[in-house]
Amino acid sequence: MKWNKKLGMMTMALSLSGLLVACGEDDTTNNDTNMNDQMEETMDGNDHSGMDMSGSGDVPEGLKSAENPTFAVGDTAVITEAHMPGMEGAEATIVGAYDTVAYSISYDPMHGGERVKDHKWIIHEEIEGAQDDPYEVGDEVEVNAEHMSGMGGTTATIDSVEETTVYMVDFTLESGEEVTNHKWVTEEELSAL
């Protein structure tokens, strides 16, 4: 009788352990799947979900205000490109306007992980030891900006080059989250109200 009772208790304990392990594996699998989905979204070139949306308002040394921007400080405009979910269509208030060269870049984050492709934008003044002339597609540069976690200090490849006016903007995401001093949107990514 004692042996049957012990055997029954051991069987029940093993069954419960197996159930708990199975539940844990399901959660892990779901978390891994969610992480993979988020990484795929980040890699699509238009969704930068790891982005530091708000900034300090500080600008890189040597960056000059635009003399005659299409949108002046204090103007409002509509954002026509989505660097992150909920950004496209948002009404933005212009905080700063600067004439410079904007680059989209691809790089491997400092903390590891998947390569970030076609990140928009860093500007010429955010390149460590930048040369006087604009860089060209395919050039490699050291990034001195942390728009996304793991970006600062990386060696990036230039994907595209645009001489343009870039804007620092405040806006509200579809979720209701307020974003202040966001860097950067280009003139081509804004339209008049």
SVG drawing of the C-alpha trace seen along z (x, -y; Angstrom):
<svg xmlns="http://www.w3.org/2000/svg" viewBox="-4 -83 42 85">
<polyline fill="none" stroke="black" stroke-width="0.4" points="0.0,0.0 2.8,-2.4 4.6,-1.7 1.4,-2.5 1.0,-5.7 4.6,-6.8 4.3,-5.8 1.1,-7.8 2.7,-10.9 5.8,-10.6 3.6,-10.2 1.5,-13.3 4.7,-15.3 6.2,-14.4 3.0,-15.2 2.8,-18.6 6.5,-19.3 5.9,-18.3 2.9,-20.7 4.9,-23.6 7.8,-23.0 5.4,-22.8 3.8,-26.1 7.2,-27.7 8.2,-26.5 5.0,-28.0 5.7,-31.4 9.3,-31.3 8.3,-30.3 5.7,-33.1 8.3,-35.6 10.8,-34.5 8.2,-34.8 7.2,-38.3 10.9,-39.3 11.4,-38.0 8.3,-39.9 9.6,-43.1 13.0,-42.6 11.5,-42.0 9.4,-45.2 12.6,-47.1 14.4,-45.8 11.8,-46.8 13.5,-50.2 10.4,-52.3 9.8,-51.1 12.5,-52.1 10.8,-50.9 14.1,-51.0 14.4,-54.7 14.8,-57.3 11.8,-59.3 12.3,-62.3 15.6,-64.2 17.2,-66.9 17.0,-69.7 20.8,-69.9 22.2,-70.0 25.6,-68.9 28.4,-71.4 28.7,-73.3 25.1,-72.7 23.7,-75.9 20.1,-77.1 18.5,-77.2 18.3,-80.8 15.0,-80.4 13.4,-77.1 10.1,-76.0 8.8,-75.5 9.9,-78.1 10.3,-77.4 6.8,-77.4 5.1,-76.4 3.0,-73.2 3.2,-70.6 2.1,-67.0 4.7,-64.2 4.4,-62.1 6.9,-59.3 6.8,-56.8 10.1,-56.3 8.2,-54.6 4.6,-53.3 2.1,-56.1 4.3,-58.8 2.9,-59.1 0.1,-61.7 1.0,-63.3 0.8,-67.0 4.3,-68.3 5.4,-71.6 8.8,-72.8 11.4,-73.2 14.4,-73.7 15.4,-73.9 18.9,-73.2 20.6,-73.1 22.9,-70.0 23.5,-66.7 21.3,-63.8 22.3,-60.2 20.4,-56.9 22.7,-54.3 23.0,-50.6 25.0,-49.3 25.4,-46.5 24.3,-47.7 27.0,-47.9 25.1,-45.5 24.8,-42.9 21.7,-41.7 20.4,-42.1 21.8,-44.6 19.8,-47.8 19.2,-48.7 18.4,-52.1 18.0,-54.0 16.8,-57.5 18.4,-59.9 21.8,-60.9 23.3,-64.2 26.8,-65.2 27.5,-66.8 26.7,-63.5 29.6,-61.7 32.8,-61.4 35.6,-63.4 33.5,-64.3 35.3,-65.4 34.3,-68.7 32.7,-67.3 29.6,-65.1 30.1,-61.3 29.0,-59.1 26.8,-56.0 28.9,-53.0 31.3,-55.1 31.8,-53.9 31.6,-56.4 31.7,-56.3 28.3,-57.4 28.3,-59.9 24.6,-59.9 22.3,-57.6 19.0,-57.8 18.5,-54.1 20.0,-51.9 23.4,-50.6 23.8,-53.1 26.5,-55.5 30.1,-54.5 29.1,-52.1 30.7,-52.0 27.9,-52.5 27.6,-52.2 26.0,-55.2 22.9,-54.0 21.7,-57.4 22.7,-61.0 20.5,-64.1 21.5,-67.8 18.4,-69.2 16.9,-71.0 16.3,-68.8 13.8,-69.5 13.7,-68.9 10.0,-68.4 7.5,-67.9 4.4,-65.7 2.0,-63.2 1.9,-59.6 -1.4,-57.8 -1.1,-56.2 -1.2,-59.6 2.5,-59.6 4.0,-63.0 7.4,-63.2 9.6,-66.3 12.7,-67.4 12.6,-64.4 15.7,-64.3 15.3,-64.3 12.7,-64.6 13.7,-66.0 11.9,-68.7 10.6,-66.0 8.9,-64.2 6.8,-67.2 3.8,-68.7 1.8,-71.9 -1.5,-71.5"/>
</svg>
